[in-house]
Amino acid sequence: MDSSGLYRDITRSARSAPAWVQSAFEVWTEYGLLLFGLLFIAVWWRARTRADPRAVALAVAAPLATALAYVASELVKSAVDEERPCRAVAGASASLLACPAPGDWSFPSNHSAIAGAAAVALALAAHRAGRLALLTVPLAVLMAFSRVFVGVHYPHDVLAGLLLGGALAALAAPALTGPISTITTAMRASGGRAAVWFTGPGPARRP
């Protein structure tokens, strides 16, 4: 797949954008994944209050599925060995961020894979999945676009990353939920203070 023409168009627009827009994208692309981390914590904290141990299990499975998506993207990246567009595309505008070092391959985008996986996994884990998906999916798309905007990925890199991450999370999170739910039930029944704090008290210990 050759998306170098679209890469040139986006990076040209990035270079002509106002300085505050460039800065906003630079900050988002560097630190935006932290917001998904905060959402993982919020969903887990809320799940602790629910009687169904599957709620906690899905909340715990969400970051684990996202980690699996990252590992998968790294494996694909090391197999494909695609050079970064900020070095490979002739006539493109200079990237807003420094081009990653040689050997830090381009396809697929790790950031996009993580964002795509987190968006899907969080939606699966949330009590009101549809509402959270309305937040996480646009955030994941924005993360993917930002990687092209700052000049470090091709459009096809980020599209592949989103699809890879989202698909793996959709498969991995439900698969992990059963075993984690069993562990959650056992932890709640143990009565250990740390275990009950982590999983929530469950129905038997509620006032």
TORZA-89989 format. One line per field, with one value per atom (N, C-alpha, C): residue number from 0; residue in one letter; atom name; x, y, z. Coordinates in Angstrom, 2 decimals, decimal comma, always signed. Example, Ala and Ser with C-alpha at 12.3 -4.5 7.8 and 13.67 -1.06 7.14 Angstrom:
residues 2
i <- [0;0;0;1;1;1]
aa <- [A;A;A;S;S;S]
at <- [N;CA;C;N;CA;C]
c1 <- [+13,19;+12,30;+13,20;+12,85;+13,67;+12,90]
c2 <- [-5,69;-4,50;-3,30;-2,25;-1,06;+0,03]
c3 <- [+7,80;+7,80;+7,80;+7,08;+7,14;+7,87]
end
This chain:
residues 207
i <- [0;0;0;1;1;1;2;2;2;3;3;3;4;4;4;5;5;5;6;6;6;7;7;7;8;8;8;9;9;9;10;10;10;11;11;11;12;12;12;13;13;13;14;14;14;15;15;15;16;16;16;17;17;17;18;18;18;19;19;19;20;20;20;21;21;21;22;22;22;23;23;23;24;24;24;25;25;25;26;26;26;27;27;27;28;28;28;29;29;29;30;30;30;31;31;31;32;32;32;33;33;33;34;34;34;35;35;35;36;36;36;37;37;37;38;38;38;39;39;39;40;40;40;41;41;41;42;42;42;43;43;43;44;44;44;45;45;45;46;46;46;47;47;47;48;48;48;49;49;49;50;50;50;51;51;51;52;52;52;53;53;53;54;54;54;55;55;55;56;56;56;57;57;57;58;58;58;59;59;59;60;60;60;61;61;61;62;62;62;63;63;63;64;64;64;65;65;65;66;66;66;67;67;67;68;68;68;69;69;69;70;70;70;71;71;71;72;72;72;73;73;73;74;74;74;75;75;75;76;76;76;77;77;77;78;78;78;79;79;79;80;80;80;81;81;81;82;82;82;83;83;83;84;84;84;85;85;85;86;86;86;87;87;87;88;88;88;89;89;89;90;90;90;91;91;91;92;92;92;93;93;93;94;94;94;95;95;95;96;96;96;97;97;97;98;98;98;99;99;99;100;100;100;101;101;101;102;102;102;103;103;103;104;104;104;105;105;105;106;106;106;107;107;107;108;108;108;109;109;109;110;110;110;111;111;111;112;112;112;113;113;113;114;114;114;115;115;115;116;116;116;117;117;117;118;118;118;119;119;119;120;120;120;121;121;121;122;122;122;123;123;123;124;124;124;125;125;125;126;126;126;127;127;127;128;128;128;129;129;129;130;130;130;131;131;131;132;132;132;133;133;133;134;134;134;135;135;135;136;136;136;137;137;137;138;138;138;139;139;139;140;140;140;141;141;141;142;142;142;143;143;143;144;144;144;145;145;145;146;146;146;147;147;147;148;148;148;149;149;149;150;150;150;151;151;151;152;152;152;153;153;153;154;154;154;155;155;155;156;156;156;157;157;157;158;158;158;159;159;159;160;160;160;161;161;161;162;162;162;163;163;163;164;164;164;165;165;165;166;166;166;167;167;167;168;168;168;169;169;169;170;170;170;171;171;171;172;172;172;173;173;173;174;174;174;175;175;175;176;176;176;177;177;177;178;178;178;179;179;179;180;180;180;181;181;181;182;182;182;183;183;183;184;184;184;185;185;185;186;186;186;187;187;187;188;188;188;189;189;189;190;190;190;191;191;191;192;192;192;193;193;193;194;194;194;195;195;195;196;196;196;197;197;197;198;198;198;199;199;199;200;200;200;201;201;201;202;202;202;203;203;203;204;204;204;205;205;205;206;206;206]
aa <- [M;M;M;D;D;D;S;S;S;S;S;S;G;G;G;L;L;L;Y;Y;Y;R;R;R;D;D;D;I;I;I;T;T;T;R;R;R;S;S;S;A;A;A;R;R;R;S;S;S;A;A;A;P;P;P;A;A;A;W;W;W;V;V;V;Q;Q;Q;S;S;S;A;A;A;F;F;F;E;E;E;V;V;V;W;W;W;T;T;T;E;E;E;Y;Y;Y;G;G;G;L;L;L;L;L;L;L;L;L;F;F;F;G;G;G;L;L;L;L;L;L;F;F;F;I;I;I;A;A;A;V;V;V;W;W;W;W;W;W;R;R;R;A;A;A;R;R;R;T;T;T;R;R;R;A;A;A;D;D;D;P;P;P;R;R;R;A;A;A;V;V;V;A;A;A;L;L;L;A;A;A;V;V;V;A;A;A;A;A;A;P;P;P;L;L;L;A;A;A;T;T;T;A;A;A;L;L;L;A;A;A;Y;Y;Y;V;V;V;A;A;A;S;S;S;E;E;E;L;L;L;V;V;V;K;K;K;S;S;S;A;A;A;V;V;V;D;D;D;E;E;E;E;E;E;R;R;R;P;P;P;C;C;C;R;R;R;A;A;A;V;V;V;A;A;A;G;G;G;A;A;A;S;S;S;A;A;A;S;S;S;L;L;L;L;L;L;A;A;A;C;C;C;P;P;P;A;A;A;P;P;P;G;G;G;D;D;D;W;W;W;S;S;S;F;F;F;P;P;P;S;S;S;N;N;N;H;H;H;S;S;S;A;A;A;I;I;I;A;A;A;G;G;G;A;A;A;A;A;A;A;A;A;V;V;V;A;A;A;L;L;L;A;A;A;L;L;L;A;A;A;A;A;A;H;H;H;R;R;R;A;A;A;G;G;G;R;R;R;L;L;L;A;A;A;L;L;L;L;L;L;T;T;T;V;V;V;P;P;P;L;L;L;A;A;A;V;V;V;L;L;L;M;M;M;A;A;A;F;F;F;S;S;S;R;R;R;V;V;V;F;F;F;V;V;V;G;G;G;V;V;V;H;H;H;Y;Y;Y;P;P;P;H;H;H;D;D;D;V;V;V;L;L;L;A;A;A;G;G;G;L;L;L;L;L;L;L;L;L;G;G;G;G;G;G;A;A;A;L;L;L;A;A;A;A;A;A;L;L;L;A;A;A;A;A;A;P;P;P;A;A;A;L;L;L;T;T;T;G;G;G;P;P;P;I;I;I;S;S;S;T;T;T;I;I;I;T;T;T;T;T;T;A;A;A;M;M;M;R;R;R;A;A;A;S;S;S;G;G;G;G;G;G;R;R;R;A;A;A;A;A;A;V;V;V;W;W;W;F;F;F;T;T;T;G;G;G;P;P;P;G;G;G;P;P;P;A;A;A;R;R;R;R;R;R;P;P;P]
at <- [N;CA;C;N;CA;C;N;CA;C;N;CA;C;N;CA;C;N;CA;C;N;CA;C;N;CA;C;N;CA;C;N;CA;C;N;CA;C;N;CA;C;N;CA;C;N;CA;C;N;CA;C;N;CA;C;N;CA;C;N;CA;C;N;CA;C;N;CA;C;N;CA;C;N;CA;C;N;CA;C;N;CA;C;N;CA;C;N;CA;C;N;CA;C;N;CA;C;N;CA;C;N;CA;C;N;CA;C;N;CA;C;N;CA;C;N;CA;C;N;CA;C;N;CA;C;N;CA;C;N;CA;C;N;CA;C;N;CA;C;N;CA;C;N;CA;C;N;CA;C;N;CA;C;N;CA;C;N;CA;C;N;CA;C;N;CA;C;N;CA;C;N;CA;C;N;CA;C;N;CA;C;N;CA;C;N;CA;C;N;CA;C;N;CA;C;N;CA;C;N;CA;C;N;CA;C;N;CA;C;N;CA;C;N;CA;C;N;CA;C;N;CA;C;N;CA;C;N;CA;C;N;CA;C;N;CA;C;N;CA;C;N;CA;C;N;CA;C;N;CA;C;N;CA;C;N;CA;C;N;CA;C;N;CA;C;N;CA;C;N;CA;C;N;CA;C;N;CA;C;N;CA;C;N;CA;C;N;CA;C;N;CA;C;N;CA;C;N;CA;C;N;CA;C;N;CA;C;N;CA;C;N;CA;C;N;CA;C;N;CA;C;N;CA;C;N;CA;C;N;CA;C;N;CA;C;N;CA;C;N;CA;C;N;CA;C;N;CA;C;N;CA;C;N;CA;C;N;CA;C;N;CA;C;N;CA;C;N;CA;C;N;CA;C;N;CA;C;N;CA;C;N;CA;C;N;CA;C;N;CA;C;N;CA;C;N;CA;C;N;CA;C;N;CA;C;N;CA;C;N;CA;C;N;CA;C;N;CA;C;N;CA;C;N;CA;C;N;CA;C;N;CA;C;N;CA;C;N;CA;C;N;CA;C;N;CA;C;N;CA;C;N;CA;C;N;CA;C;N;CA;C;N;CA;C;N;CA;C;N;CA;C;N;CA;C;N;CA;C;N;CA;C;N;CA;C;N;CA;C;N;CA;C;N;CA;C;N;CA;C;N;CA;C;N;CA;C;N;CA;C;N;CA;C;N;CA;C;N;CA;C;N;CA;C;N;CA;C;N;CA;C;N;CA;C;N;CA;C;N;CA;C;N;CA;C;N;CA;C;N;CA;C;N;CA;C;N;CA;C;N;CA;C;N;CA;C;N;CA;C;N;CA;C;N;CA;C;N;CA;C;N;CA;C;N;CA;C;N;CA;C;N;CA;C;N;CA;C;N;CA;C;N;CA;C;N;CA;C;N;CA;C;N;CA;C;N;CA;C;N;CA;C;N;CA;C;N;CA;C;N;CA;C;N;CA;C;N;CA;C;N;CA;C;N;CA;C;N;CA;C;N;CA;C;N;CA;C;N;CA;C;N;CA;C;N;CA;C;N;CA;C;N;CA;C;N;CA;C;N;CA;C;N;CA;C;N;CA;C;N;CA;C;N;CA;C;N;CA;C;N;CA;C;N;CA;C;N;CA;C;N;CA;C;N;CA;C;N;CA;C;N;CA;C]
c1 <- [+0,84;+0,00;+0,88;+0,56;+1,34;+0,42;+0,61;-0,18;+0,71;+1,84;+2,79;+2,20;+1,32;+0,70;-0,16;-0,97;-1,79;-0,90;+0,18;+1,14;+1,68;+2,05;+2,56;+1,51;+0,26;-0,81;-1,02;-1,03;-1,29;-0,13;+1,08;+2,23;+2,40;+2,00;+2,03;+1,03;-0,15;-1,15;-0,68;+0,01;+0,52;+1,53;+2,39;+3,41;+2,81;+1,67;+1,03;+0,00;-0,23;-1,21;-0,68;-1,59;-1,14;-0,27;+0,59;+1,52;+0,79;-0,35;-1,06;-1,64;-2,04;-2,55;-1,41;-0,27;+0,89;+1,26;+1,27;+1,63;+0,62;-0,67;-1,71;-1,55;-1,26;-1,07;+0,21;+1,24;+2,48;+2,27;+1,54;+1,26;+0,37;-0,68;-1,60;-0,90;-0,10;+0,53;+1,55;+2,15;+3,15;+2,51;+1,43;+0,91;-0,56;-1,19;-2,62;-2,94;-2,01;-2,27;-2,46;-1,92;-2,12;-3,60;-4,36;-5,79;-6,49;-6,07;-6,64;-6,30;-5,09;-4,72;-5,62;-5,94;-6,86;-8,25;-8,68;-9,98;-10,00;-8,89;-8,80;-9,03;-8,38;-8,51;-9,94;-10,55;-11,92;-12,91;-12,77;-13,69;-13,51;-12,26;-12,02;-12,60;-12,42;-12,90;-14,43;-15,07;-16,53;-16,99;-16,24;-16,63;-16,58;-15,71;-15,59;-16,90;-17,76;-19,00;-20,12;-19,88;-20,92;-20,82;-21,96;-21,98;-21,42;-21,64;-21,22;-19,69;-19,02;-17,55;-17,05;-17,92;-17,51;-17,22;-17,86;-17,61;-16,16;-15,69;-14,29;-13,37;-13,77;-12,94;-12,74;-13,80;-13,68;-12,81;-12,95;-12,14;-10,66;-10,34;-8,95;-8,46;-9,34;-8,96;-8,66;-9,27;-9,12;-7,65;-6,91;-5,50;-4,65;-5,03;-4,26;-4,43;-5,65;-5,89;-5,16;-5,10;-4,37;-2,88;-2,35;-0,93;-0,65;-1,56;-1,41;-1,40;-2,23;-2,26;-0,93;-0,36;+0,95;+2,01;+2,03;+3,01;+2,83;+1,57;+1,31;+1,79;+1,57;+2,01;+3,53;+4,20;+5,66;+6,17;+5,51;+5,90;+5,72;+4,60;+4,37;+5,38;+5,64;+6,59;+7,98;+8,41;+9,74;+9,80;+8,64;+8,62;+8,55;+7,87;+7,66;+8,85;+9,44;+10,62;+10,36;+9,29;+8,99;+9,66;+10,38;+11,07;+10,07;+10,42;+9,56;+9,42;+8,20;+8,00;+8,81;+9,14;+9,92;+11,33;+11,75;+13,01;+12,82;+11,70;+11,55;+10,79;+9,94;+9,08;+9,76;+10,10;+10,76;+9,76;+10,22;+9,39;+8,37;+8,38;+7,43;+7,92;+6,99;+7,36;+8,06;+8,91;+9,62;+8,62;+8,88;+7,98;+8,04;+6,93;+6,90;+7,73;+7,73;+8,56;+9,80;+10,83;+12,05;+11,73;+12,31;+12,07;+12,69;+11,93;+12,50;+13,77;+14,61;+15,91;+15,74;+16,70;+16,66;+16,53;+15,70;+15,43;+14,18;+13,67;+12,37;+11,33;+10,81;+10,05;+8,67;+8,05;+6,85;+5,54;+5,50;+4,24;+4,14;+3,04;+1,96;+2,33;+1,47;+1,70;+1,36;+2,34;+2,09;+1,07;+1,22;+0,28;-1,15;-1,32;-2,67;-3,19;-2,32;-2,74;-3,17;-2,41;-2,76;-4,07;-4,20;-5,42;-6,63;-6,49;-7,61;-8,02;-7,04;-7,34;-7,98;-7,45;-8,00;-9,42;-9,70;-11,04;-12,05;-11,73;-12,64;-12,74;-11,60;-11,60;-12,34;-12,15;-12,85;-14,35;-14,74;-16,17;-16,78;-16,05;-16,54;-16,65;-15,73;-15,68;-16,63;-17,06;-17,87;-19,29;-19,90;-21,29;-22,22;-21,95;-22,72;-21,75;-21,60;-20,57;-20,74;-21,97;-22,20;-21,73;-22,02;-21,63;-20,11;-19,43;-17,98;-17,35;-17,93;-17,41;-17,48;-18,49;-18,61;-17,43;-16,77;-15,57;-14,30;-14,19;-12,91;-12,61;-13,62;-13,37;-12,86;-13,51;-12,93;-11,53;-11,28;-9,94;-8,92;-9,28;-8,37;-8,09;-9,13;-8,95;-8,08;-8,30;-7,49;-6,03;-5,78;-4,41;-3,77;-4,52;-3,99;-3,67;-4,59;-4,36;-3,16;-3,01;-1,90;-0,55;-0,45;+0,83;+1,22;+0,23;+0,50;+0,75;-0,05;+0,05;+1,44;+2,01;+3,35;+4,45;+4,08;+5,03;+5,78;+5,36;+6,16;+5,55;+4,35;+3,73;+2,99;+2,91;+2,04;+0,58;-0,37;-1,79;-2,10;-1,48;-1,80;-1,23;-0,19;+0,35;-0,68;-1,30;-2,21;-3,54;-3,97;-5,19;-5,01;-3,87;-3,59;-3,48;-2,86;-2,74;-4,09;-4,99;-6,33;-7,07;-7,03;-7,75;-7,15;-5,83;-5,17;-5,50;-5,33;-5,59;-7,04;-7,95;-9,37;-9,81;-9,34;-9,72;-9,19;-7,92;-7,35;-8,03;-8,35;-9,05;-10,43;-11,13;-12,47;-12,42;-11,31;-11,17;-10,59;-9,56;-8,82;-9,59;-10,24;-10,91;-11,99;-12,90;-13,88;-13,22;-12,18;-11,52;-10,87;-10,35;-9,71;-10,70;-11,92;-12,90;-13,28;-13,45;-13,83;-12,84;-11,57;-10,58;-10,45;-10,45;-10,30;-11,52;-12,70;-13,91;-13,84;-13,31;-13,14;-12,19;-11,09;-10,12;-10,75;-11,55;-12,21;-13,14;-13,92;-14,84;-14,08;-12,97;-12,17;-11,55;-11,11;-10,51;-11,54;-12,75;-13,81;-14,15;-14,18;-14,53;-13,44;-12,21;-11,09;-11,18;-11,80;-11,91;-10,66;-9,58;-8,37;-8,59;-8,05;-8,31;-7,85;-6,63;-6,12;-6,92;-7,29;-8,05;-9,42;-10,10;-11,43;-11,35;-10,30;-10,13;-9,99;-9,22;-8,96;-10,20;-10,92;-12,05;-13,38;-13,46;-14,75;-15,32;-16,25;-16,71;-17,58;-18,26;-19,16;-20,47;-21,47;-22,80;-22,83;-22,02;-22,10;-21,63;-20,78;-20,19;-20,78;-21,78;-22,36;-23,26;-23,27;-24,14;-25,61]
c2 <- [-1,19;+0,00;+1,24;+2,19;+3,42;+4,60;+5,17;+6,35;+7,57;+7,58;+8,68;+9,99;+9,94;+11,17;+11,82;+11,01;+11,55;+12,01;+11,31;+11,74;+13,13;+13,36;+14,68;+15,76;+15,46;+16,46;+16,80;+15,77;+16,03;+16,76;+16,34;+17,02;+18,45;+18,68;+20,05;+20,92;+20,36;+21,10;+21,34;+20,35;+20,49;+21,64;+21,74;+22,79;+24,18;+24,26;+25,56;+25,89;+24,98;+25,20;+26,22;+26,88;+27,81;+27,09;+27,86;+27,27;+26,56;+27,11;+26,48;+25,13;+24,99;+23,71;+22,68;+23,12;+22,22;+21,77;+22,71;+22,37;+21,41;+21,64;+20,78;+19,35;+19,19;+17,84;+17,21;+17,99;+17,44;+16,93;+17,68;+17,25;+16,02;+16,04;+14,90;+13,63;+13,72;+12,51;+11,93;+12,79;+12,33;+11,80;+12,45;+12,15;+11,70;+11,66;+11,32;+9,94;+9,00;+7,64;+7,60;+8,59;+8,63;+8,78;+9,45;+9,60;+8,25;+7,37;+6,02;+5,30;+5,53;+4,94;+5,40;+6,70;+7,22;+6,62;+6,41;+5,79;+4,34;+3,62;+2,26;+2,27;+3,18;+3,26;+3,61;+4,57;+4,99;+3,85;+3,11;+2,01;+0,89;+0,60;-0,42;+0,02;+1,27;+1,76;+1,67;+1,99;+1,91;+0,44;-0,43;-1,84;-2,49;-2,02;-2,58;-2,50;-1,54;-1,34;-2,26;-3,02;-3,86;-5,29;-5,92;-7,26;-8,31;-8,15;-9,14;-9,14;-10,25;-10,27;-10,08;-10,31;-10,10;-8,62;-7,74;-6,31;-5,97;-6,48;-6,27;-6,99;-8,21;-8,99;-8,26;-7,69;-6,95;-5,71;-5,05;-3,86;-4,20;-5,36;-5,80;-6,32;-6,97;-7,51;-6,41;-5,24;-4,17;-3,75;-3,40;-3,05;-4,23;-5,45;-6,62;-6,85;-6,71;-6,85;-5,77;-4,58;-3,49;-3,79;-4,37;-4,75;-5,82;-6,76;-7,79;-7,17;-6,17;-5,49;-4,79;-4,20;-3,56;-4,58;-5,72;-6,76;-7,24;-7,43;-7,88;-6,86;-5,59;-4,55;-4,52;-4,76;-4,80;-5,99;-7,12;-8,29;-8,05;-7,46;-7,15;-6,12;-5,13;-4,07;-4,64;-5,57;-6,15;-7,06;-7,58;-8,46;-7,67;-6,52;-5,76;-4,87;-4,25;-3,38;-2,25;-1,52;-0,38;+0,88;+1,58;+2,80;+3,91;+4,76;+5,89;+6,85;+7,40;+8,31;+9,59;+10,00;+11,23;+11,07;+9,85;+9,64;+9,16;+8,50;+7,80;+8,56;+9,50;+10,16;+11,41;+11,39;+12,54;+13,67;+14,87;+16,04;+16,33;+15,56;+15,78;+16,92;+17,59;+18,62;+17,99;+18,75;+18,25;+17,90;+16,81;+16,38;+17,36;+17,48;+18,37;+17,80;+16,48;+15,82;+15,25;+15,05;+14,44;+13,05;+12,73;+11,42;+10,34;+9,27;+8,20;+7,62;+7,06;+6,56;+5,42;+5,24;+4,09;+2,78;+1,89;+0,64;+0,68;+1,89;+2,04;+2,11;+0,94;+0,82;+1,46;+1,61;+2,42;+1,65;+0,45;-0,27;-1,46;-1,53;-0,56;+0,43;+1,40;+2,38;+1,79;+1,76;+1,26;+2,12;+3,44;+4,35;+4,06;+3,85;+3,60;+2,25;+1,25;-0,07;+0,00;+0,70;+0,84;+1,61;+2,70;+3,51;+2,74;+2,00;+1,22;+0,13;-0,56;-1,61;-1,02;+0,08;+0,70;+1,17;+1,74;+2,23;+1,10;-0,03;-1,18;-1,83;-2,06;-2,74;-1,93;-0,62;+0,23;+0,21;+0,24;+0,19;-1,14;-2,24;-3,54;-3,59;-2,91;-2,98;-2,00;-0,98;+0,06;-0,41;+0,11;-0,22;+0,25;+1,42;+1,94;+2,06;+0,94;+0,82;+1,85;+2,07;+2,99;+4,40;+4,85;+6,22;+6,37;+5,39;+5,50;+5,38;+4,53;+4,38;+5,69;+6,50;+7,81;+8,72;+8,43;+9,17;+8,49;+7,18;+6,50;+6,32;+6,04;+5,83;+7,10;+8,27;+9,49;+9,81;+9,52;+9,75;+8,86;+7,61;+6,70;+7,17;+7,62;+8,13;+9,38;+10,25;+11,45;+11,10;+10,09;+9,66;+9,17;+8,36;+7,83;+8,97;+9,90;+11,01;+11,85;+12,02;+12,85;+12,29;+10,96;+10,34;+10,67;+10,85;+11,29;+12,80;+13,53;+14,99;+15,44;+14,79;+15,20;+14,61;+13,73;+13,30;+12,02;+11,21;+10,03;+8,72;+8,78;+7,58;+7,88;+6,86;+6,91;+6,75;+7,23;+6,95;+5,46;+4,63;+3,20;+2,55;+3,15;+2,64;+2,77;+3,94;+4,20;+3,47;+3,34;+2,59;+1,12;+0,56;-0,83;-0,98;+0,00;-0,06;-0,04;+0,84;+0,90;-0,42;-0,97;-2,21;-3,38;-3,45;-4,53;-4,46;-3,28;-3,13;-3,38;-2,80;-2,98;-4,43;-5,12;-6,51;-7,41;-7,21;-8,05;-7,81;-6,55;-6,26;-6,90;-6,87;-7,45;-8,96;-9,59;-11,03;-11,34;-10,60;-10,93;-10,59;-9,43;-9,01;-10,01;-10,43;-11,44;-12,78;-13,16;-14,43;-14,42;-13,28;-13,17;-13,03;-12,63;-12,31;-13,52;-14,69;-15,88;-16,24;-16,45;-16,78;-15,68;-14,43;-13,34;-13,26;-13,55;-13,55;-14,60;-15,77;-16,83;-16,38;-15,75;-15,24;-14,15;-13,29;-12,20;-12,75;-13,77;-14,38;-14,98;-15,64;-16,24;-15,17;-14,08;-13,00;-12,35;-12,15;-11,58;-12,50;-13,80;-14,76;-14,91;-14,58;-14,78;-13,86;-12,70;-11,76;-10,96;-11,20;-10,42;-8,96;-8,10;-6,67;-6,16;-6,53;-6,06;-6,64;-7,92;-8,57;-7,93;-7,69;-7,10;-5,65;-4,94;-3,56;-3,54;-4,50;-4,51;-4,93;-5,92;-6,46;-5,84;-5,15;-4,71;-5,78;-5,43;-6,38;-7,50;-7,30;-8,34;-8,31;-9,04;-8,96;-9,49;-10,49;-11,09;-10,15;-9,18;-8,33;-6,92;-6,72;-5,39;-5,16;-3,94;-3,62;-3,66]
c3 <- [+0,00;+0,00;+0,00;-0,89;-0,98;-0,66;+0,51;+0,89;+1,04;+0,30;+0,42;-0,08;-1,08;-1,57;-0,49;+0,19;+1,28;+2,43;+2,68;+3,70;+3,38;+2,13;+1,73;+1,97;+1,62;+1,78;+3,25;+4,10;+5,52;+6,17;+5,88;+6,50;+5,97;+4,71;+4,18;+4,93;+5,19;+5,96;+7,39;+7,95;+9,31;+9,40;+8,40;+8,41;+8,24;+7,57;+7,35;+8,43;+9,35;+10,42;+11,43;+12,17;+13,22;+14,25;+14,89;+15,86;+16,99;+17,43;+18,54;+18,13;+16,87;+16,39;+16,34;+15,83;+15,81;+17,22;+18,16;+19,54;+20,15;+19,88;+20,42;+19,92;+18,64;+18,09;+18,63;+18,81;+19,35;+20,78;+21,58;+22,96;+22,96;+22,14;+22,11;+21,66;+20,59;+20,07;+21,04;+21,88;+22,84;+24,12;+24,56;+25,90;+25,91;+24,75;+24,72;+25,22;+25,07;+25,56;+27,07;+27,77;+29,22;+29,57;+28,71;+28,97;+28,96;+28,05;+28,06;+29,36;+29,87;+31,15;+32,28;+32,29;+33,32;+33,16;+31,93;+31,70;+32,17;+31,98;+32,51;+34,02;+34,70;+36,16;+36,55;+35,85;+36,19;+35,98;+34,88;+34,61;+35,64;+36,00;+37,04;+38,37;+38,75;+40,04;+40,11;+39,02;+38,98;+39,02;+38,33;+38,27;+39,65;+40,54;+41,89;+42,66;+42,31;+43,05;+42,57;+41,51;+40,94;+41,47;+41,65;+42,23;+41,27;+40,00;+39,01;+38,90;+39,20;+39,09;+37,67;+36,68;+35,29;+35,01;+35,76;+35,56;+35,90;+37,03;+37,41;+36,44;+36,04;+35,13;+33,80;+33,26;+32,00;+32,18;+33,33;+33,59;+33,69;+34,27;+34,37;+33,02;+32,27;+30,97;+29,96;+30,12;+29,13;+28,93;+29,99;+29,77;+29,34;+29,79;+29,36;+27,86;+27,36;+25,93;+25,14;+25,70;+25,04;+24,99;+26,06;+26,06;+25,02;+24,86;+23,83;+22,44;+22,23;+20,93;+20,66;+21,69;+21,51;+21,14;+21,82;+21,51;+20,07;+19,67;+18,30;+17,28;+17,55;+16,61;+16,52;+17,64;+17,61;+16,79;+16,90;+16,12;+14,63;+14,26;+12,85;+12,37;+13,18;+12,83;+12,54;+13,37;+13,19;+11,98;+11,55;+10,38;+9,08;+9,09;+7,85;+7,53;+8,55;+8,35;+7,36;+7,55;+6,68;+7,22;+6,37;+6,78;+7,09;+8,00;+8,37;+7,19;+7,01;+5,88;+5,99;+7,21;+7,37;+6,82;+6,52;+5,82;+4,39;+4,14;+2,87;+1,79;+2,16;+1,18;+0,64;-0,63;-1,26;-1,44;-1,17;-1,38;-0,30;+0,78;+1,87;+2,76;+3,40;+4,37;+5,56;+6,20;+7,37;+8,47;+9,17;+10,24;+11,41;+12,12;+13,29;+14,43;+14,57;+15,57;+14,91;+15,71;+15,18;+14,64;+13,50;+12,89;+13,79;+14,11;+14,94;+14,33;+15,15;+14,72;+13,72;+12,83;+11,91;+12,68;+12,16;+12,85;+13,69;+13,94;+14,60;+13,48;+13,09;+11,86;+11,95;+10,78;+10,68;+10,71;+10,11;+9,95;+10,90;+11,67;+11,85;+12,95;+13,16;+14,22;+15,58;+16,48;+17,83;+18,57;+18,44;+19,11;+18,67;+17,37;+16,85;+17,31;+17,36;+17,83;+19,29;+20,10;+21,51;+21,66;+20,92;+21,02;+20,53;+19,42;+18,91;+19,87;+20,45;+21,42;+22,67;+23,16;+24,37;+24,14;+22,97;+22,67;+22,73;+22,11;+22,08;+23,46;+24,10;+25,39;+26,45;+26,45;+27,42;+27,18;+25,90;+25,60;+26,07;+25,90;+26,36;+27,88;+28,55;+30,01;+30,70;+29,99;+30,62;+30,87;+31,93;+32,26;+31,15;+30,62;+29,49;+28,31;+27,61;+26,58;+25,47;+25,04;+23,93;+24,23;+25,44;+25,82;+25,84;+26,41;+26,48;+25,10;+24,24;+22,88;+22,12;+22,41;+21,76;+22,12;+23,23;+23,63;+23,15;+23,40;+23,15;+21,66;+20,85;+19,42;+18,76;+18,95;+18,38;+18,91;+20,18;+20,73;+20,04;+19,77;+19,08;+17,65;+16,97;+15,60;+15,62;+16,60;+16,72;+16,99;+17,82;+18,07;+16,78;+16,02;+14,77;+13,79;+13,65;+12,73;+13,16;+14,47;+14,96;+14,56;+14,46;+14,10;+12,67;+11,81;+10,44;+10,43;+11,18;+11,21;+11,63;+12,63;+13,09;+12,21;+11,27;+10,25;+10,49;+11,47;+11,79;+11,28;+10,66;+10,12;+8,82;+7,98;+6,81;+7,26;+6,44;+6,75;+6,85;+5,99;+6,05;+7,32;+7,89;+9,17;+10,28;+10,35;+11,46;+11,26;+10,00;+9,75;+10,14;+9,76;+10,13;+11,64;+12,30;+13,76;+14,44;+14,00;+14,59;+14,42;+13,20;+12,93;+13,71;+13,74;+14,47;+15,95;+16,54;+17,97;+18,32;+17,54;+17,83;+17,70;+16,66;+16,45;+17,56;+17,93;+18,98;+20,33;+20,62;+21,88;+21,90;+20,76;+20,68;+20,92;+20,56;+20,78;+22,16;+22,55;+23,77;+25,05;+25,08;+26,32;+26,75;+25,86;+26,29;+26,66;+25,94;+26,24;+27,62;+28,03;+29,34;+30,47;+30,14;+31,18;+32,02;+31,40;+32,15;+33,24;+32,89;+33,94;+35,00;+34,57;+35,55;+36,45;+35,91;+36,72;+37,82;+37,48;+38,49;+39,59;+39,20;+40,18;+41,04;+40,41;+41,14;+42,21;+41,85;+42,81;+43,99;+43,70;+44,77;+45,66;+45,06;+45,84;+46,75;+46,23;+47,06;+48,23;+47,96;+49,01;+50,05;+49,68;+50,62;+51,83;+51,64;+52,74;+53,01;+52,25;+52,45;+52,13;+52,95;+52,79;+51,43;+51,03;+49,74;+48,59;+48,70;+47,64;+47,48;+48,59;+48,54;+48,07;+48,45;+47,97;+46,45;+45,92;+44,47;+43,68;+44,16;+43,39;+43,76;+44,89;+45,41;+46,31;+47,18;+48,20;+47,67;+46,54;+46,07;+46,86;+46,44;+47,08;+48,51;+48,83;+50,16;+51,25;+50,92;+51,95;+51,93;+51,15;+51,09;+52,30;+52,80;+53,94;+53,55]
end
